[in-house]
């Protein structure tokens, strides 16, 4: 490996992001804090690729004559399959721990348990219901590109959970490897880029929407702002409750940001 590649392992970071956040069987290569930081910074791009697959699937199902709601159900199931259900598992574990109302150490032990409690299961059900409802509206309007943008915004939730000054709740695991590793400038750059992407996607979708000036930008900006806000609120609560973030918290941030972003984008 060259000295330049060692200083800035962009390719290794992208491979690690893909193999961590999707089912793609790629060799992760080197795994250290610098590579992990790049992997988390790449998360929105991986989300965009995932969203593109889902958008293409939605278009195909519509062409086959499937109604919007069944199409949305297929998309929700496909999204879970393409991510190995990893983020949904993190959502359930995080909510079980948050709802335990016990000490931080005991809550972290609950989070690490392979069992899912009633609060965790309820959190998964609620998020999937919101996803399905929002996707149904987007499919009905043929907002294919907007679907892709929504999943990119959702993965920005992962990047935000790894922003600088956010500590890890444990000394080991994924949270310890990536916590506090992504510069705030990278988070801000992705947020601005996704506002532009969402606005352009909304304009190019060809679907009927608000006809007042700037409506597409407001729609996209609201999705990014609300998606980021819910992820950061979760992180703040977890830092106060557990002392930091874990890999499960990253998954929970992703799922909550995705649901909120899709809901905002589905607003007429």
Protein Blocks (a to p, Z undefined) as FASTA:
>chain_A
ZZklmmmmmklmmmmmmmmmmmbdcdebjadfklmmmmmmmmmmmmmmmmmmmmmmmmmm
mmnopafklmmmmmmmmmmmmnoommmmmmmmmmmmmmnopafklmmmmmmpmbdcfklm
mmmmmmmmmmmmmmmmmmmnopmklmmmmmmmmmmmmmmmmgghiacfbfgdjklmmgok
acfklmmmmmmmmmmmmmmmmmmnopacdfbehklmmmmmmmmmmmmmmmmmmmmmmmmm
nopacfklmmmmmmmmmmmmmmmmmpZZ
